[in-house]
Structure formats: C-alpha cells, structure tokens
Amino acid sequence: MENRELKSIREAAENDKPISGELALHVLGAPAADLPQIFAAASAVRHRYFGNSVRLCSILNAQSGACSEDCAFCAQASCHNTETETTPLCSKEGMAEAFGAAAELPVTHFGVVTSGCALSENGVERVCSAVRENKHPRVSWCGSLGCLDYDQLCALKASGLKRFHHNLESAQSFFPQICSTHSWEMRLETVRNARKAGLEVCCGGIFGLGESIEQRVEFALTLAREAIDSIPLNFLVPIAGTRLEKMEMMKPLDILRTVSMVRLTNPGAEVKVCAGRVRLGDLQSMIFHAGANSMMIGPLLTVAGGDVDRDLQMLRDLEVEYAF
C-alpha cells in the first residue's frame, strides 16, 4: 500500500510542483523498497521537462593546482599535500584545440575550468579571446573561473560565453566547516552576478563531505530559490593528502536518493551527475531513472572520469537521445 509520503511525492510530480523540505528528507531516508516509486516520480518530472534526451558536457582543466583557498575536499589547495600537478593557465591556442576536440564528442557544453579564488584579469581576457575566435553550432562555451566580478562576467558574456559555472559547494550552514578562506556568501554573490550579466548559471556542489541529510535538503532548496539553470552533482571521492582523505564514500543508493531529491525539489533544472559517478558501479545507468538528465563525460579535474566509449554505449543501450 502506498504510504502518505509516497502519495504526496507522486502527486507533486503529477502536478508539476516541487516537493517540500519534509518530503525531500523522506526521499533521502526512504527504504530501498520505496525507491522504485520515488524514481518513477523523479523520472516522470525529468521526462516532462526534457523528454528522452540527455545532455552531455566536457571540461578542460585549464589551470591546475597552487590554489590559495583551503577547501577541505580539494586536491588543488596548496595547503594540502597531494600529488596534483600545478600548471599555469592554458594558452588561447590550447583552449581552442580542446574546444575542437570536445566538438568531436556528442556534447552541448564545453567548460574552461581554472583553479584559484578568481582568474586574473589577463586570464579572463585570454578566455574571452578564445571564445570570440572559436564557435561551433552545437557546442557552447562555459567558464568555471572563480569569484569574478560583474564587469568580468559581462565581458565573458559579450565574448560569446553562454554559461558560467560556480558551485556553492554545500549548504550555507555547513560551508564554514569545509572552507575558511572565503565565504559562502561570496560564492552566492558570484552566482547572482553571473545571472545579472545575462549568463546561464551552472551551480551545484559536492555531497558526502560530512553534511547531514537536513543540510543536503537545505542546499537543494537554496538552488531552487536561486532558480539555477543547471545543477551539477558531485559525490566526494576522498583524495589522499586532503583533510577529507578518510571520509567514507556515499553508498550507491544514497547517491541515487540524492539525485531524485534534487530533481524533485528543482523540477525544471538540468540535473547533471559529474564526479563520483563511477562509485555507482553497475548502477550508473540508474541516474536517469532517478531524475538526472545530464552527465559529464571525459576527463575530470583531479579524479577519474568514466570511459567515454563505455558511457556512450550505456546511452545507446538506454535508447536515450543525445546531441551529435
């Protein structure tokens, strides 16, 4: 027999309404026997907004390591003793080459990602120049360049950048436990400035940092309040030498519960599964049944991504549509 919470979740999905915080908590704590009904609701919402299509993206690690920030999970923080390679900002030609290579894949978005609190003014202009000079009818440029100001974001928009990525990382109430060198509010200001500049906003975070399930819901509701366009979901892969190196990884079903919770609280947003997807093992294809409509393919930043050919075969086996 369907319980009260499952009925309410199903009705919210059928009536195109986001679920409440109370129901979101229920999703995160639901027994495995209830997950088929929750996944059905989340998948129905995904299908309403995105049909049977899946969006793919890839990134370029354009500037790596030597970061002055102290994010507890990050291998690129200079305060951590990791083996992450430090590289200066990629040349304009290197960005163009990586963009061209991405266009050979069935992706719709290509992101330039740089380490550090904020990319330098000269660095921003280099990215702008690469974007202005390289276009593709299917692939849009994205930037993940740190806490830029409004004028810099406007310059990126004018160059042709379509989307700006800037994670809030976690709930406001939890953020001070993972970073002390800048504030959550600073990150939110950057997100809002990107929106003000006319850019699409890609904003999510990392789950499994030690936050409570209540804080996971708090985070998802914040993203809903900010009407985020694309929500990248990362799941911590502990890296030796970081403060969270001994953190236990999330269980596969908890990852899928989180995907459904974010979908059901953010019905119209693109929900994208990124780092940590390999933790799902044989359940990777379930991310779409749980409500995701997007995933990142190819190399990530400091942890392994999935094999591209295997990922594309998975999509073919699922008989979903993707751009190419």
Residue pairs with C-beta under 8 A, 6 or more apart in sequence:
2 10
2 37
3 34
5 23
5 26
6 34
6 37
6 38
8 19
8 23
9 19
9 23
9 26
9 27
9 37
9 38
9 41
9 264
10 37
10 40
10 41
12 18
12 19
12 23
12 41
12 264
13 41
13 42
13 44
13 45
13 264
13 267
14 44
16 45
16 48
16 267
17 267
18 224
18 264
18 265
18 266
18 267
19 27
19 264
19 265
21 217
21 218
21 221
23 264
24 217
24 220
24 221
24 261
24 264
24 265
25 213
25 214
25 217
27 38
27 257
27 260
27 261
27 264
28 213
28 216
28 217
28 254
28 257
28 258
28 261
29 213
30 38
30 257
32 253
35 253
35 256
35 257
35 260
38 257
38 260
38 264
39 256
39 260
39 286
39 289
39 290
39 291
41 260
41 264
42 259
42 260
42 263
42 264
42 289
42 290
42 291
43 288
43 289
43 290
43 291
45 263
45 264
45 267
45 291
46 263
46 271
46 288
46 291
46 292
46 293
48 267
49 267
49 268
49 293
50 270
50 293
51 321
52 319
52 320
52 321
53 293
53 320
53 321
53 322
53 323
54 288
54 293
54 294
54 295
54 315
54 320
54 321
54 322
55 108
55 109
55 270
55 272
55 293
55 294
55 322
55 323
56 105
56 106
56 107
56 108
56 294
56 295
56 296
56 297
56 322
56 323
57 107
57 108
57 109
57 110
57 111
57 142
57 272
57 294
57 296
57 297
58 102
58 105
58 107
58 109
58 110
58 111
58 296
58 297
58 298
58 299
59 110
59 111
59 112
59 113
59 144
59 296
59 298
59 299
59 300
59 301
60 90
60 95
60 98
60 99
60 102
60 110
60 111
60 112
60 113
61 87
61 113
61 299
61 301
62 89
62 90
62 94
62 95
62 98
62 112
62 113
62 114
62 127
63 87
63 88
63 89
63 90
63 113
63 114
63 115
63 116
63 119
63 123
64 76
64 84
64 85
64 86
64 87
64 115
64 301
64 302
65 76
65 78
65 84
65 85
65 86
65 87
65 115
66 76
66 78
66 86
66 115
66 116
67 74
67 76
67 77
67 78
67 115
67 116
67 117
68 78
68 116
68 117
68 181
69 77
69 116
69 117
69 179
69 181
69 182
70 77
70 79
70 179
70 180
70 181
71 77
71 169
71 178
71 179
72 177
72 178
72 179
72 209
72 242
72 243
72 244
73 178
73 206
73 209
73 236
73 239
73 242
73 243
73 244
74 80
74 242
74 302
75 82
75 84
75 239
75 241
75 242
75 302
76 82
76 84
76 115
76 301
76 302
77 242
80 241
80 242
80 243
81 241
82 239
82 240
82 241
82 242
82 302
83 241
84 302
89 114
89 119
89 120
89 123
89 126
90 98
90 112
91 126
92 126
92 129
92 130
92 133
95 112
95 126
95 127
95 130
95 134
96 130
96 133
96 134
98 110
99 110
99 130
99 134
99 136
99 139
99 141
100 134
102 110
102 139
102 298
103 110
103 136
103 138
103 139
105 297
105 298
105 308
106 312
106 322
106 323
106 324
107 139
107 297
107 323
108 138
108 139
108 140
108 323
109 139
109 140
109 141
109 142
109 162
109 163
110 139
110 140
110 141
110 142
111 141
111 142
111 143
111 144
111 163
111 165
111 202
112 127
112 130
112 141
112 142
112 143
112 144
112 145
113 144
113 145
113 165
113 301
114 123
114 144
114 145
114 146
116 146
117 146
117 147
117 181
117 182
118 145
118 146
118 147
118 148
119 127
119 145
119 146
119 148
121 152
123 145
124 145
124 148
124 152
124 155
124 156
125 155
127 143
127 145
127 156
127 159
127 161
128 155
128 156
128 158
128 159
128 161
129 159
130 141
131 141
131 156
131 159
131 160
131 161
132 159
132 160
134 141
135 160
138 323
140 162
140 163
141 160
141 161
141 162
141 163
142 161
142 162
142 163
142 164
142 165
142 202
143 156
143 161
143 163
143 164
143 165
144 164
144 165
144 166
144 202
145 156
145 164
146 166
146 190
147 166
147 182
147 186
147 187
147 189
147 190
148 156
148 164
148 190
148 193
149 193
150 193
150 196
150 197
153 164
153 193
153 194
153 196
153 197
153 199
154 197
154 198
156 164
156 197
156 199
157 197
157 198
157 199
161 199
162 199
162 200
163 199
163 200
163 201
163 202
163 229
163 230
164 194
164 197
164 199
164 200
164 201
164 202
165 202
165 203
165 232
166 187
166 190
166 191
166 194
166 201
166 202
166 203
167 187
167 203
167 204
167 205
167 206
167 232
167 234
168 175
168 184
168 187
168 188
168 191
168 203
168 204
168 205
168 219
168 222
168 223
169 175
169 178
169 179
169 184
169 187
169 205
169 206
169 209
170 178
170 205
170 206
170 207
170 209
170 211
170 215
170 219
171 211
171 215
171 216
171 218
171 219
171 222
172 184
172 185
172 218
172 222
173 215
173 218
174 209
174 210
174 211
174 212
174 215
174 219
175 183
175 184
176 184
177 209
177 210
178 209
178 210
188 226
191 201
191 203
191 226
191 228
192 226
194 201
195 201
195 226
200 229
200 230
201 226
201 228
201 229
201 230
202 228
202 229
202 230
202 231
202 232
202 272
203 223
203 226
203 228
203 230
203 231
203 232
204 223
204 228
204 230
204 231
204 232
204 233
204 234
204 272
204 274
205 219
205 232
205 233
205 234
206 234
206 235
206 236
206 275
207 216
207 233
207 234
207 235
207 236
207 250
207 255
207 258
208 235
208 236
208 247
208 249
208 250
208 276
209 236
209 244
209 247
210 244
210 247
211 219
216 258
216 261
217 261
217 265
220 261
220 262
220 265
220 266
221 265
223 231
223 262
223 265
223 266
223 269
224 265
224 266
224 269
228 266
228 269
229 269
229 270
230 269
230 270
230 272
230 294
231 262
231 266
231 269
231 270
231 271
231 272
232 272
232 273
232 274
232 296
233 258
233 259
233 262
233 271
233 272
233 273
233 274
233 292
234 274
234 275
234 276
235 249
235 250
235 255
235 258
235 275
235 276
235 277
235 279
236 244
236 247
236 249
236 250
236 276
237 249
237 275
237 276
237 279
237 303
238 244
238 245
238 246
238 247
238 249
239 245
239 302
239 303
249 276
249 279
250 258
250 276
250 279
252 279
252 280
252 281
252 283
253 283
255 276
255 279
255 280
256 280
256 283
256 286
256 287
256 290
257 290
259 271
259 273
259 287
259 290
259 291
259 292
260 290
260 291
262 269
262 271
262 291
263 271
263 290
263 291
263 292
264 291
270 293
270 294
271 291
271 292
271 293
271 294
272 292
272 293
272 294
272 295
272 296
273 287
273 292
273 294
273 295
273 296
274 295
274 296
274 300
275 296
275 300
275 301
275 303
275 305
276 303
277 284
277 287
277 295
277 296
277 305
277 306
278 284
278 304
278 305
278 306
280 286
280 287
284 306
284 314
285 314
285 317
285 318
287 295
288 318
288 320
295 311
296 305
297 305
297 306
297 308
297 311
297 312
298 305
298 308
299 305
315 322
